[in-house]
Amino acid sequence: MHIEPGVVHGAKMALATITAAGGLAFTAKLAVDEIKARGIVPLITRSVIATLAVFIFFEVLPHFAVGISEVHFILGTTILLLLGTAPAAIGLAAGLLVQGALFAPSDLPMYFVNVTTLLVPLFAIAEMAKRIIAPNTAYVDLSYGQALKLSAAYQGGVVAWVAFWAIYGQGFGAENMAAVLSFGAAYMLVVIIEPVADLAVLAGAKAGRNYLQNAHLTTPRLHSAV
């Protein structure tokens, strides 16, 4: 979902600055709440894990340019379920920044656009999870249907934001709309694969409960119901 440089430019970047600032401010609030609940060390540990994971997702896993952006296996739902909302948000923002700074500096001018695209859907599925996952259900016990709903919502949110930025920046021209549609169609591959990846990772976490049931490494909700 790295939107191509120049898709949004000039004065229009002001909106991206505002939305990114809002997303990062909300991330800071979540981080403060997490520190109050469990301390700073678990937050830092899980945020570092999330940052490394996001960097690998962006740079190591297969990714390819389609239309006005790139298709990545972001696995945002996976890191949220494993690590919690605050570490996942920090990891997405930091991993995107590190990847751009080290390997794709041409993407850095679009950082605010891309970080908004990643964070807002993450916050949305965090709220959605509260509604579709019963309080007495640990994340390792999720069904495929629940994982699919969360993954589809996250990836759908990413596609919607990419489409918004493309239309906001370049208008409704035929070429631009074709690029948006081709990107959205390609992202359906991610929607198919990610729920399977989520359940595979959660199954591994369940099997390794004795090693992973540690607030420093995973969110307490991973193995324990509320």
C-alpha positions as CSV (number, residue, x, y, z in Angstrom):
1,M,0.0,0.0,0.0
2,H,2.9,2.3,-0.6
3,I,1.2,5.0,-2.6
4,E,3.3,6.2,-5.5
5,P,5.1,9.6,-4.9
6,G,3.3,12.4,-6.5
7,V,-0.2,10.9,-6.3
8,V,-0.9,13.5,-3.5
9,H,1.2,16.6,-3.7
10,G,1.4,20.3,-3.0
11,A,-1.2,21.9,-0.8
12,K,-3.2,18.7,-0.8
13,M,-0.5,17.2,1.5
14,A,-1.9,19.3,4.3
15,L,-4.8,16.9,4.7
16,A,-2.4,14.0,5.0
17,T,-0.4,15.8,7.6
18,I,-3.6,16.4,9.7
19,T,-4.8,12.8,9.4
20,A,-1.4,11.4,10.2
21,A,-1.0,13.7,13.2
22,G,-4.4,12.5,14.5
23,G,-3.4,8.9,14.0
24,L,-0.1,9.3,15.7
25,A,-1.7,11.3,18.6
26,F,-4.2,8.5,19.1
27,T,-1.3,6.0,19.1
28,A,0.4,8.0,21.8
29,K,-2.8,7.9,23.9
30,L,-3.0,4.1,23.5
31,A,0.7,3.9,24.5
32,V,0.0,5.9,27.6
33,D,-2.9,3.7,28.5
34,E,-0.8,0.6,28.0
35,I,1.9,2.0,30.2
36,K,-0.6,2.7,33.0
37,A,-2.0,-0.8,32.7
38,R,1.1,-2.9,32.4
39,G,4.2,-0.7,32.5
40,I,6.6,0.7,30.0
41,V,8.9,-2.4,29.5
42,P,6.1,-4.6,27.9
43,L,5.1,-1.8,25.6
44,I,8.7,-1.2,24.4
45,T,9.3,-4.9,24.0
46,R,6.2,-5.6,22.0
47,S,6.6,-2.4,20.0
48,V,10.1,-3.5,18.9
49,I,8.8,-6.9,17.9
50,A,6.0,-5.2,15.9
51,T,8.5,-2.9,14.2
52,L,10.7,-5.7,13.2
53,A,7.7,-7.7,11.9
54,V,6.4,-4.8,9.9
55,F,9.8,-4.2,8.4
56,I,10.0,-7.9,7.3
57,F,6.4,-7.8,6.0
58,F,7.3,-4.7,3.8
59,E,10.8,-5.6,2.7
60,V,11.1,-9.4,2.8
61,L,7.7,-10.8,2.0
62,P,6.6,-10.7,-1.7
63,H,5.3,-7.3,-2.8
64,F,4.5,-5.9,-6.2
65,A,3.3,-2.7,-7.8
66,V,-0.2,-2.6,-9.0
67,G,-2.0,0.5,-10.2
68,I,-1.3,3.5,-8.0
69,S,0.3,1.6,-5.1
70,E,2.0,-1.6,-4.1
71,V,0.4,-4.8,-2.7
72,H,1.9,-5.9,0.5
73,F,1.1,-8.7,3.0
74,I,0.9,-6.3,5.9
75,L,-0.7,-8.8,8.4
76,G,-2.0,-5.9,10.5
77,T,-4.6,-8.1,12.1
78,T,-2.0,-10.7,13.1
79,I,0.2,-8.2,14.9
80,L,-2.8,-6.6,16.6
81,L,-4.0,-10.0,17.9
82,L,-0.5,-11.1,19.1
83,L,0.8,-7.8,20.5
84,G,-2.1,-5.5,21.2
85,T,-3.3,-2.3,19.6
86,A,-0.7,0.2,20.9
87,P,2.4,-1.9,20.0
88,A,0.8,-2.8,16.6
89,A,0.2,0.9,15.8
90,I,3.7,1.9,16.9
91,G,5.2,-1.0,14.9
92,L,3.3,0.0,11.7
93,A,4.4,3.6,12.0
94,A,8.0,2.9,12.9
95,G,8.4,-0.1,10.5
96,L,7.1,2.0,7.6
97,L,9.5,4.8,8.5
98,V,12.5,2.5,8.9
99,Q,11.7,0.7,5.6
100,G,11.5,4.0,3.8
101,A,14.6,5.5,5.3
102,L,16.8,2.5,4.6
103,F,15.4,1.1,1.4
104,A,13.0,3.5,-0.3
105,P,13.8,7.1,0.5
106,S,11.7,8.2,-2.4
107,D,8.6,7.0,-0.4
108,L,9.3,9.3,2.6
109,P,7.5,12.3,1.1
110,M,4.4,10.1,1.2
111,Y,4.9,8.9,4.8
112,F,1.9,10.8,6.2
113,V,-0.3,9.5,3.5
114,N,0.9,5.9,4.0
115,V,0.9,6.0,7.8
116,T,-2.7,7.2,7.8
117,T,-3.7,4.4,5.4
118,L,-2.2,1.8,7.9
119,L,-3.3,3.2,11.2
120,V,-6.9,4.2,10.8
121,P,-8.0,0.7,9.7
122,L,-6.0,-0.7,12.6
123,F,-7.9,1.4,15.1
124,A,-11.2,0.4,13.4
125,I,-10.6,-3.3,13.7
126,A,-9.5,-2.9,17.3
127,E,-13.0,-1.5,18.0
128,M,-14.6,-4.1,15.8
129,A,-12.8,-6.9,17.8
130,K,-14.5,-5.8,20.9
131,R,-17.9,-6.3,19.2
132,I,-17.4,-9.6,17.4
133,I,-15.2,-11.4,20.0
134,A,-16.9,-12.4,23.2
135,P,-15.2,-11.2,26.4
136,N,-14.7,-14.8,27.5
137,T,-12.8,-15.7,24.3
138,A,-9.0,-15.6,24.2
139,Y,-7.6,-14.6,20.8
140,V,-6.0,-18.0,20.3
141,D,-9.5,-19.4,20.2
142,L,-10.8,-17.3,17.4
143,S,-12.8,-19.0,14.6
144,Y,-11.9,-18.6,10.9
145,G,-15.0,-16.5,10.5
146,Q,-13.9,-14.0,13.1
147,A,-10.4,-13.8,11.7
148,L,-11.8,-13.3,8.2
149,K,-14.1,-10.5,9.4
150,L,-11.2,-8.7,11.0
151,S,-8.8,-9.2,8.1
152,A,-11.3,-8.2,5.5
153,A,-12.2,-5.1,7.5
154,Y,-8.5,-4.1,7.8
155,Q,-7.6,-4.8,4.2
156,G,-10.8,-3.2,3.0
157,G,-9.9,-0.1,5.0
158,V,-6.4,0.0,3.5
159,V,-7.9,-0.2,0.0
160,A,-10.5,2.4,0.8
161,W,-7.9,4.9,2.0
162,V,-5.7,4.2,-1.1
163,A,-8.7,4.9,-3.3
164,F,-9.5,8.0,-1.4
165,W,-5.9,9.4,-1.7
166,A,-5.8,8.5,-5.4
167,I,-9.0,10.3,-6.2
168,Y,-8.3,13.2,-3.8
169,G,-4.9,13.7,-5.5
170,Q,-5.6,12.8,-9.1
171,G,-9.4,13.1,-9.6
172,F,-11.8,10.8,-11.4
173,G,-10.0,10.4,-14.7
174,A,-10.4,7.1,-16.5
175,E,-6.7,6.2,-16.1
176,N,-6.7,7.0,-12.4
177,M,-9.9,5.0,-11.8
178,A,-8.5,2.0,-13.7
179,A,-5.4,2.1,-11.5
180,V,-7.5,2.2,-8.4
181,L,-9.7,-0.7,-9.5
182,S,-6.7,-2.8,-10.5
183,F,-5.1,-2.2,-7.1
184,G,-8.3,-3.1,-5.2
185,A,-8.7,-6.3,-7.2
186,A,-5.1,-7.3,-6.5
187,Y,-5.6,-6.8,-2.8
188,M,-8.3,-9.5,-2.7
189,L,-5.4,-11.9,-2.8
190,V,-4.3,-10.6,0.6
191,V,-7.9,-10.8,2.0
192,I,-7.9,-14.5,1.0
193,I,-4.4,-15.3,2.5
194,E,-4.3,-13.2,5.7
195,P,-7.1,-15.0,7.7
196,V,-5.3,-18.3,7.1
197,A,-2.0,-16.7,8.3
198,D,-3.8,-15.2,11.3
199,L,-5.1,-18.6,12.4
200,A,-1.8,-20.4,11.7
201,V,0.0,-17.8,13.9
202,L,-2.6,-18.0,16.6
203,A,-2.4,-21.9,16.6
204,G,1.3,-21.6,17.0
205,A,0.8,-19.2,19.9
206,K,-1.7,-21.6,21.5
207,A,0.8,-24.5,21.2
208,G,3.6,-22.3,22.7
209,R,1.4,-21.0,25.5
210,N,4.0,-21.9,28.1
211,Y,6.7,-19.8,26.4
212,L,4.6,-16.9,25.1
213,Q,2.2,-16.2,27.9
214,N,4.3,-13.3,29.0
215,A,3.1,-9.7,29.0
216,H,6.5,-8.6,27.7
217,L,6.1,-10.7,24.5
218,T,2.4,-10.8,23.7
219,T,-0.8,-9.0,24.7
220,P,-2.4,-10.7,27.8
221,R,-5.7,-11.1,25.7
222,L,-3.9,-13.6,23.4
223,H,-4.1,-16.4,25.9
224,S,-6.5,-15.1,28.6
225,A,-10.1,-14.0,28.3
226,V,-11.2,-10.7,29.8
